Amino acid sequence: MELPEETVADLNKRLRRIEGQVRGLQQMLTDERDCRDIVTQLSAATKALEQVGFHLVAAGLTWCLENPERSAAEGYELADVQKLFTKLA
């Protein structure tokens, strides 16, 4: 599967932001911050990670629809890519 360069760059940017959020969570634990604050930030990081997955699968689905023969030859049947969405849900 080939993803557009701008999609890969966007996903990497999102993942770096999430990485920062996770480091922030670690620091919050170390600093013994209020549990409610930690859970709020944990929820935000989780949602951000889910969005990365949705963007990735959407880009892959687009690629499969635009290149049906090639995607099938590479083992990306449309039904299989659609199932990836359910793994994220």
Chimera marker file (.cmm) of the C-alpha trace (Angstrom):
<marker_set name="trace">
<marker id="1" x="0.000" y="0.000" z="0.000" r="1" g="1" b="0" radius="0.5"/>
<marker id="2" x="1.308" y="3.408" z="-0.910" r="1" g="1" b="0" radius="0.5"/>
<marker id="3" x="0.267" y="6.365" z="1.169" r="1" g="1" b="0" radius="0.5"/>
<marker id="4" x="0.689" y="9.918" z="-0.059" r="1" g="1" b="0" radius="0.5"/>
<marker id="5" x="3.757" y="11.634" z="1.348" r="1" g="1" b="0" radius="0.5"/>
<marker id="6" x="1.627" y="14.364" z="2.925" r="1" g="1" b="0" radius="0.5"/>
<marker id="7" x="-0.490" y="11.722" z="4.692" r="1" g="1" b="0" radius="0.5"/>
<marker id="8" x="2.593" y="10.031" z="6.146" r="1" g="1" b="0" radius="0.5"/>
<marker id="9" x="3.947" y="13.428" z="7.249" r="1" g="1" b="0" radius="0.5"/>
<marker id="10" x="0.619" y="14.287" z="8.904" r="1" g="1" b="0" radius="0.5"/>
<marker id="11" x="0.449" y="10.941" z="10.708" r="1" g="1" b="0" radius="0.5"/>
<marker id="12" x="4.020" y="11.310" z="11.943" r="1" g="1" b="0" radius="0.5"/>
<marker id="13" x="3.261" y="14.832" z="13.194" r="1" g="1" b="0" radius="0.5"/>
<marker id="14" x="0.224" y="13.528" z="15.063" r="1" g="1" b="0" radius="0.5"/>
<marker id="15" x="2.238" y="10.678" z="16.580" r="1" g="1" b="0" radius="0.5"/>
<marker id="16" x="4.966" y="13.064" z="17.758" r="1" g="1" b="0" radius="0.5"/>
<marker id="17" x="2.296" y="15.200" z="19.426" r="1" g="1" b="0" radius="0.5"/>
<marker id="18" x="0.882" y="12.088" z="21.132" r="1" g="1" b="0" radius="0.5"/>
<marker id="19" x="4.380" y="11.121" z="22.213" r="1" g="1" b="0" radius="0.5"/>
<marker id="20" x="4.627" y="14.499" z="23.928" r="1" g="1" b="0" radius="0.5"/>
<marker id="21" x="1.266" y="13.941" z="25.580" r="1" g="1" b="0" radius="0.5"/>
<marker id="22" x="2.439" y="10.579" z="26.936" r="1" g="1" b="0" radius="0.5"/>
<marker id="23" x="5.626" y="12.132" z="28.308" r="1" g="1" b="0" radius="0.5"/>
<marker id="24" x="3.428" y="14.777" z="29.919" r="1" g="1" b="0" radius="0.5"/>
<marker id="25" x="1.325" y="12.040" z="31.489" r="1" g="1" b="0" radius="0.5"/>
<marker id="26" x="4.422" y="10.404" z="32.909" r="1" g="1" b="0" radius="0.5"/>
<marker id="27" x="5.475" y="13.704" z="34.410" r="1" g="1" b="0" radius="0.5"/>
<marker id="28" x="2.004" y="14.244" z="35.844" r="1" g="1" b="0" radius="0.5"/>
<marker id="29" x="2.273" y="10.890" z="37.627" r="1" g="1" b="0" radius="0.5"/>
<marker id="30" x="5.731" y="11.717" z="38.910" r="1" g="1" b="0" radius="0.5"/>
<marker id="31" x="4.466" y="15.079" z="40.149" r="1" g="1" b="0" radius="0.5"/>
<marker id="32" x="1.534" y="13.328" z="41.846" r="1" g="1" b="0" radius="0.5"/>
<marker id="33" x="-0.984" y="15.460" z="40.009" r="1" g="1" b="0" radius="0.5"/>
<marker id="34" x="-4.692" y="15.069" z="40.645" r="1" g="1" b="0" radius="0.5"/>
<marker id="35" x="-6.144" y="11.843" z="39.248" r="1" g="1" b="0" radius="0.5"/>
<marker id="36" x="-8.888" y="13.743" z="37.409" r="1" g="1" b="0" radius="0.5"/>
<marker id="37" x="-6.316" y="15.820" z="35.525" r="1" g="1" b="0" radius="0.5"/>
<marker id="38" x="-4.357" y="12.715" z="34.572" r="1" g="1" b="0" radius="0.5"/>
<marker id="39" x="-7.465" y="10.897" z="33.333" r="1" g="1" b="0" radius="0.5"/>
<marker id="40" x="-8.463" y="13.946" z="31.268" r="1" g="1" b="0" radius="0.5"/>
<marker id="41" x="-5.067" y="13.998" z="29.570" r="1" g="1" b="0" radius="0.5"/>
<marker id="42" x="-5.082" y="10.225" z="29.143" r="1" g="1" b="0" radius="0.5"/>
<marker id="43" x="-8.448" y="10.464" z="27.416" r="1" g="1" b="0" radius="0.5"/>
<marker id="44" x="-7.139" y="13.161" z="25.072" r="1" g="1" b="0" radius="0.5"/>
<marker id="45" x="-4.089" y="11.059" z="24.146" r="1" g="1" b="0" radius="0.5"/>
<marker id="46" x="-6.261" y="8.003" z="23.561" r="1" g="1" b="0" radius="0.5"/>
<marker id="47" x="-8.613" y="9.904" z="21.266" r="1" g="1" b="0" radius="0.5"/>
<marker id="48" x="-5.673" y="11.372" z="19.367" r="1" g="1" b="0" radius="0.5"/>
<marker id="49" x="-4.213" y="7.904" z="18.844" r="1" g="1" b="0" radius="0.5"/>
<marker id="50" x="-7.567" y="6.626" z="17.597" r="1" g="1" b="0" radius="0.5"/>
<marker id="51" x="-7.675" y="9.497" z="15.102" r="1" g="1" b="0" radius="0.5"/>
<marker id="52" x="-4.265" y="8.479" z="13.754" r="1" g="1" b="0" radius="0.5"/>
<marker id="53" x="-5.665" y="4.994" z="13.178" r="1" g="1" b="0" radius="0.5"/>
<marker id="54" x="-8.771" y="6.312" z="11.439" r="1" g="1" b="0" radius="0.5"/>
<marker id="55" x="-6.726" y="8.582" z="9.170" r="1" g="1" b="0" radius="0.5"/>
<marker id="56" x="-4.387" y="5.710" z="8.328" r="1" g="1" b="0" radius="0.5"/>
<marker id="57" x="-7.192" y="3.300" z="7.469" r="1" g="1" b="0" radius="0.5"/>
<marker id="58" x="-9.070" y="5.972" z="5.496" r="1" g="1" b="0" radius="0.5"/>
<marker id="59" x="-5.964" y="6.664" z="3.424" r="1" g="1" b="0" radius="0.5"/>
<marker id="60" x="-5.484" y="2.938" z="2.877" r="1" g="1" b="0" radius="0.5"/>
<marker id="61" x="-9.103" y="2.494" z="1.859" r="1" g="1" b="0" radius="0.5"/>
<marker id="62" x="-8.774" y="5.357" z="-0.607" r="1" g="1" b="0" radius="0.5"/>
<marker id="63" x="-5.667" y="3.738" z="-2.069" r="1" g="1" b="0" radius="0.5"/>
<marker id="64" x="-7.471" y="0.400" z="-2.401" r="1" g="1" b="0" radius="0.5"/>
<marker id="65" x="-10.404" y="2.011" z="-4.190" r="1" g="1" b="0" radius="0.5"/>
<marker id="66" x="-8.112" y="3.889" z="-6.556" r="1" g="1" b="0" radius="0.5"/>
<marker id="67" x="-5.919" y="0.822" z="-7.249" r="1" g="1" b="0" radius="0.5"/>
<marker id="68" x="-8.191" y="-2.238" z="-6.954" r="1" g="1" b="0" radius="0.5"/>
<marker id="69" x="-6.048" y="-4.692" z="-8.933" r="1" g="1" b="0" radius="0.5"/>
<marker id="70" x="-2.817" y="-3.659" z="-7.254" r="1" g="1" b="0" radius="0.5"/>
<marker id="71" x="-4.322" y="-3.630" z="-3.779" r="1" g="1" b="0" radius="0.5"/>
<marker id="72" x="-5.707" y="-7.142" z="-4.266" r="1" g="1" b="0" radius="0.5"/>
<marker id="73" x="-2.345" y="-8.334" z="-5.589" r="1" g="1" b="0" radius="0.5"/>
<marker id="74" x="-0.622" y="-6.899" z="-2.498" r="1" g="1" b="0" radius="0.5"/>
<marker id="75" x="-3.058" y="-8.606" z="-0.143" r="1" g="1" b="0" radius="0.5"/>
<marker id="76" x="-5.252" y="-5.606" z="0.621" r="1" g="1" b="0" radius="0.5"/>
<marker id="77" x="-8.676" y="-6.831" z="-0.359" r="1" g="1" b="0" radius="0.5"/>
<marker id="78" x="-11.272" y="-4.118" z="0.147" r="1" g="1" b="0" radius="0.5"/>
<marker id="79" x="-13.142" y="-6.231" z="2.710" r="1" g="1" b="0" radius="0.5"/>
<marker id="80" x="-9.951" y="-6.674" z="4.737" r="1" g="1" b="0" radius="0.5"/>
<marker id="81" x="-9.290" y="-2.945" z="4.844" r="1" g="1" b="0" radius="0.5"/>
<marker id="82" x="-12.896" y="-2.307" z="5.850" r="1" g="1" b="0" radius="0.5"/>
<marker id="83" x="-12.418" y="-4.732" z="8.761" r="1" g="1" b="0" radius="0.5"/>
<marker id="84" x="-9.584" y="-2.544" z="10.010" r="1" g="1" b="0" radius="0.5"/>
<marker id="85" x="-12.141" y="0.147" z="10.773" r="1" g="1" b="0" radius="0.5"/>
<marker id="86" x="-13.962" y="-2.227" z="13.105" r="1" g="1" b="0" radius="0.5"/>
<marker id="87" x="-10.725" y="-2.912" z="14.979" r="1" g="1" b="0" radius="0.5"/>
<marker id="88" x="-10.530" y="0.783" z="15.765" r="1" g="1" b="0" radius="0.5"/>
<marker id="89" x="-14.159" y="1.126" z="16.773" r="1" g="1" b="0" radius="0.5"/>
<link id1="1" id2="2" r="1" g="1" b="0" radius="0.2"/>
<link id1="2" id2="3" r="1" g="1" b="0" radius="0.2"/>
<link id1="3" id2="4" r="1" g="1" b="0" radius="0.2"/>
<link id1="4" id2="5" r="1" g="1" b="0" radius="0.2"/>
<link id1="5" id2="6" r="1" g="1" b="0" radius="0.2"/>
<link id1="6" id2="7" r="1" g="1" b="0" radius="0.2"/>
<link id1="7" id2="8" r="1" g="1" b="0" radius="0.2"/>
<link id1="8" id2="9" r="1" g="1" b="0" radius="0.2"/>
<link id1="9" id2="10" r="1" g="1" b="0" radius="0.2"/>
<link id1="10" id2="11" r="1" g="1" b="0" radius="0.2"/>
<link id1="11" id2="12" r="1" g="1" b="0" radius="0.2"/>
<link id1="12" id2="13" r="1" g="1" b="0" radius="0.2"/>
<link id1="13" id2="14" r="1" g="1" b="0" radius="0.2"/>
<link id1="14" id2="15" r="1" g="1" b="0" radius="0.2"/>
<link id1="15" id2="16" r="1" g="1" b="0" radius="0.2"/>
<link id1="16" id2="17" r="1" g="1" b="0" radius="0.2"/>
<link id1="17" id2="18" r="1" g="1" b="0" radius="0.2"/>
<link id1="18" id2="19" r="1" g="1" b="0" radius="0.2"/>
<link id1="19" id2="20" r="1" g="1" b="0" radius="0.2"/>
<link id1="20" id2="21" r="1" g="1" b="0" radius="0.2"/>
<link id1="21" id2="22" r="1" g="1" b="0" radius="0.2"/>
<link id1="22" id2="23" r="1" g="1" b="0" radius="0.2"/>
<link id1="23" id2="24" r="1" g="1" b="0" radius="0.2"/>
<link id1="24" id2="25" r="1" g="1" b="0" radius="0.2"/>
<link id1="25" id2="26" r="1" g="1" b="0" radius="0.2"/>
<link id1="26" id2="27" r="1" g="1" b="0" radius="0.2"/>
<link id1="27" id2="28" r="1" g="1" b="0" radius="0.2"/>
<link id1="28" id2="29" r="1" g="1" b="0" radius="0.2"/>
<link id1="29" id2="30" r="1" g="1" b="0" radius="0.2"/>
<link id1="30" id2="31" r="1" g="1" b="0" radius="0.2"/>
<link id1="31" id2="32" r="1" g="1" b="0" radius="0.2"/>
<link id1="32" id2="33" r="1" g="1" b="0" radius="0.2"/>
<link id1="33" id2="34" r="1" g="1" b="0" radius="0.2"/>
<link id1="34" id2="35" r="1" g="1" b="0" radius="0.2"/>
<link id1="35" id2="36" r="1" g="1" b="0" radius="0.2"/>
<link id1="36" id2="37" r="1" g="1" b="0" radius="0.2"/>
<link id1="37" id2="38" r="1" g="1" b="0" radius="0.2"/>
<link id1="38" id2="39" r="1" g="1" b="0" radius="0.2"/>
<link id1="39" id2="40" r="1" g="1" b="0" radius="0.2"/>
<link id1="40" id2="41" r="1" g="1" b="0" radius="0.2"/>
<link id1="41" id2="42" r="1" g="1" b="0" radius="0.2"/>
<link id1="42" id2="43" r="1" g="1" b="0" radius="0.2"/>
<link id1="43" id2="44" r="1" g="1" b="0" radius="0.2"/>
<link id1="44" id2="45" r="1" g="1" b="0" radius="0.2"/>
<link id1="45" id2="46" r="1" g="1" b="0" radius="0.2"/>
<link id1="46" id2="47" r="1" g="1" b="0" radius="0.2"/>
<link id1="47" id2="48" r="1" g="1" b="0" radius="0.2"/>
<link id1="48" id2="49" r="1" g="1" b="0" radius="0.2"/>
<link id1="49" id2="50" r="1" g="1" b="0" radius="0.2"/>
<link id1="50" id2="51" r="1" g="1" b="0" radius="0.2"/>
<link id1="51" id2="52" r="1" g="1" b="0" radius="0.2"/>
<link id1="52" id2="53" r="1" g="1" b="0" radius="0.2"/>
<link id1="53" id2="54" r="1" g="1" b="0" radius="0.2"/>
<link id1="54" id2="55" r="1" g="1" b="0" radius="0.2"/>
<link id1="55" id2="56" r="1" g="1" b="0" radius="0.2"/>
<link id1="56" id2="57" r="1" g="1" b="0" radius="0.2"/>
<link id1="57" id2="58" r="1" g="1" b="0" radius="0.2"/>
<link id1="58" id2="59" r="1" g="1" b="0" radius="0.2"/>
<link id1="59" id2="60" r="1" g="1" b="0" radius="0.2"/>
<link id1="60" id2="61" r="1" g="1" b="0" radius="0.2"/>
<link id1="61" id2="62" r="1" g="1" b="0" radius="0.2"/>
<link id1="62" id2="63" r="1" g="1" b="0" radius="0.2"/>
<link id1="63" id2="64" r="1" g="1" b="0" radius="0.2"/>
<link id1="64" id2="65" r="1" g="1" b="0" radius="0.2"/>
<link id1="65" id2="66" r="1" g="1" b="0" radius="0.2"/>
<link id1="66" id2="67" r="1" g="1" b="0" radius="0.2"/>
<link id1="67" id2="68" r="1" g="1" b="0" radius="0.2"/>
<link id1="68" id2="69" r="1" g="1" b="0" radius="0.2"/>
<link id1="69" id2="70" r="1" g="1" b="0" radius="0.2"/>
<link id1="70" id2="71" r="1" g="1" b="0" radius="0.2"/>
<link id1="71" id2="72" r="1" g="1" b="0" radius="0.2"/>
<link id1="72" id2="73" r="1" g="1" b="0" radius="0.2"/>
<link id1="73" id2="74" r="1" g="1" b="0" radius="0.2"/>
<link id1="74" id2="75" r="1" g="1" b="0" radius="0.2"/>
<link id1="75" id2="76" r="1" g="1" b="0" radius="0.2"/>
<link id1="76" id2="77" r="1" g="1" b="0" radius="0.2"/>
<link id1="77" id2="78" r="1" g="1" b="0" radius="0.2"/>
<link id1="78" id2="79" r="1" g="1" b="0" radius="0.2"/>
<link id1="79" id2="80" r="1" g="1" b="0" radius="0.2"/>
<link id1="80" id2="81" r="1" g="1" b="0" radius="0.2"/>
<link id1="81" id2="82" r="1" g="1" b="0" radius="0.2"/>
<link id1="82" id2="83" r="1" g="1" b="0" radius="0.2"/>
<link id1="83" id2="84" r="1" g="1" b="0" radius="0.2"/>
<link id1="84" id2="85" r="1" g="1" b="0" radius="0.2"/>
<link id1="85" id2="86" r="1" g="1" b="0" radius="0.2"/>
<link id1="86" id2="87" r="1" g="1" b="0" radius="0.2"/>
<link id1="87" id2="88" r="1" g="1" b="0" radius="0.2"/>
<link id1="88" id2="89" r="1" g="1" b="0" radius="0.2"/>
</marker_set>
